[in-house]
Amino acid sequence: MNKKIVNIRAFAILIIVLGHSIILYSKSWGIYTTIIEVPLLNVLKDIINSFQLELFFALSGFLFYKSVEKGGGTCSFVRKKALRLMIPYYIIAFFWMDPIKLLLSTPGFNDVEAIKKSLGWQFLFSGSSTGHLWFLPTLFLIFVFSFIFLKKIKKLNVCGFSAFVLILVFAYYIGPRIPGYFQLNNVLHYAVFFFIGYFLYYISIRIEIFRFRKGIVLCTIILSLLRVFTIYVHLLYILCLILCIYILIPNKTTKWTQLISENSFGIYLIHSPLVYITYTYFKDCNPIFVLCLNFFVFGGISLLLSIMIRKSRLKFILGE
């Protein structure tokens, strides 16, 4: 794999782990509350929220380009993605995330009816009870729809490409405004970032984008300072930010970045439920203690468990 992409994937998962580690101090999160206010961490979490998942979808789209180039049958592709994404979804949901929430009496898992309702929604990978795992069925459906679409449309002319972009922007706009059954709202909302990554690969092998690095960095800084995130400004900001990360990230890896990148999927699956332990028993403790416990201790445990699972016969849990 491209060393630059290895580093981006390591960076992306560390940002998500950091976001989970400080989400308690975000005013937009209401599952757990604390008597301690940390404005700096609240702002940091808002900044992370503005691009963390968009970056992950763009990275998936970037890597997806090679899958399309390789070709292959639709059924084979769907089967591979189901094993990679949907098997881990159900295993992690029912044998890791739910037991932890149940033992901790997490809101939504503190009475029989609430538990039944949550489990019901999880079978349909819909609703807030899916927790951080909503990303998996969303990405699975985007993969499937994109593969089928790109197999049908071998080449887009200028008019066709423009129409396709407008459709993606419209889907991004209406996504949050429709019901979340089968994660359809998220599929529509994040598809545009998936294709940003897809077309970034297409462009990067044809145009030397590093020639425009100063302009891209400047545009990213200006857009981030404007903080006027209308639909078009936000899309432009994310596009510039993704290009900026791609340009500035080093093209040399270390053993640690390689290790984190290889286990990024496992870290994502395992880490988030662990922070509920902190937010149940230590939510009003010193924020530095909470951050270190979530990021370094539980992040390290997630990395170790991911390595152990990937080396065992249970690696199918992580889609391998």
Buried (B, 14 or more C-beta within 10 A) or exposed (E): EEBBBBBBBBBBBBBBBBBBBBBBBBEEBEEBEBEBEBEEBBEBBEEBBBBBBBBBBBBBBBBBBEBBEEEEEEEEBBEBBBEBBBBBBBBBBEEBBBEBBEEBEBEBBEEEEBBEBBBEBBEEBBBEBBBBBBBBBBBBBBBBEBBEEBBEEEEEEEEEEEEBBEEBBEBBBEBEEEEBEBBBBBBBBBBBBBBBBBBBBEEBEEEEBEEEBEEBBEBBEEBBEEEEBEEEEBBBBBBBBBBBBBBEBEEEBEEEBBBBBBBBBBBBBBBBBBBBBBBBEBBEEEBEEBBBBBBEEBBEBBBBBBBEBBEEEEBBBBBE
